[in-house]
Amino acid sequence: MPGLQEERSAETRRKLLDATLECLHEFGYAGTTTPEIARRAGVSRGAQLHHYPRKRELVVSALEHVFTLRLEQFRRAAVELPVGREARVNALIDLLWPAFRGASFYAWLELVVASRTDEALRAAVRDASRRFADGVGEILAAIFGLDEGAQGPAGAIEFVIFGLLETLAIEHALRDAEGADRAEFDAAIGFLKTLANFVVAQSTGRACNSTIEDGR
């Protein structure tokens, strides 16, 4: 029964990918081992080696897996954003910020740091991150009615929102942001909203002007 076998293989891979993200978050890249991943996934070592013979292949596949899930969640959430530019920008940042404090972000960060001294890992992480960024750009373009492209208005919005959220997330990891420093981070998110609204206003304004000029 090929269909049943394919379902079982897909389930095994999913378990391995989920366990990999858990290990990266808990132990970091250096402390993550494939035997521990297999143990947490509840699969045999042979099954793990069959699907992912090398650690690098497994961790990058886990990264791509979580990127795919995040893009799907982002697309679904984008449909429910409120009408109105400012309300939409503010809601978008409120939606994204928790994801930058979760296990998937720190797993990505672990791989970025580890890839500095591993050329093959760096290439794989860079490619996966680029595909994720392209997907984010497409969604942002749809949200704000802009042309796609990393060099266009959507790229500028992505650079400001995602770039600053990543910076805040790294700082968040180093401090007691859920305690004494929480007010400071809340203020930083407020500043980000102000800046993002300015960039979106400028970007959407340029898009409208370009449309008018093209129609002459």
C-alpha positions, 0 to 999 in steps of 0.5 A: 500500500504505497499511500499508507507507506508515504503517510508513515514516512511523512509522519516520521519526517515531521516528528524528526523535524519537530524534535530537531527544532526542540533540540536546537532551542534547548541545546543549541546547534553544537549540543544538538545530536542526531541520536537525541533527535531520534529519541525525542521523535520516538523513531529508530536511529535507522529510520532517522538515518534513512530520512536524514543521513547527515545532521546538516541536512536534518537541521536545514530541513527543520528550518525550511519546515518551520519557515513554511509553517510561518508563511502559511500562518502569516498568509492566513493572518494577513486576511484578517488584518483590519482595514486602514493603513495605520491599524493594519501596520500596528496589527501586523507588528503585534501579530509578528512580534510573538513569533520572534520570541519563540523556539523557531526564531532561536533555532534559526539564530542558532543556525545562523551563528553556527553557519559562520564557520561552516561554509556548506551550512551557511549556503543552505541557511542563506538559501532557506532564509532567502526563500522565506524572505521572498515569501514574506515580500509577496505577502507584504506586497499583497497586504499593502497593494504594492509591487513585489521585489526586494528592491521595491516598496515591499522590500523596504517595508520588510527590511524595516519591520522584520529587521528591527523585530530581529534586532529586538528579539536578539536583545530580548534573548539577553535580558529579562524582557518579561520582567523589569525590562518589559516596559522598555520593549513595549516602548521599542515596539511602539517606536517601531510602529511609528517608523513602520507607518511612516515607511508604509505611507511613503511606500504606498504613496510612491506606488500610487504616484507611479500608477498615476504616472503610468496612466498618463 
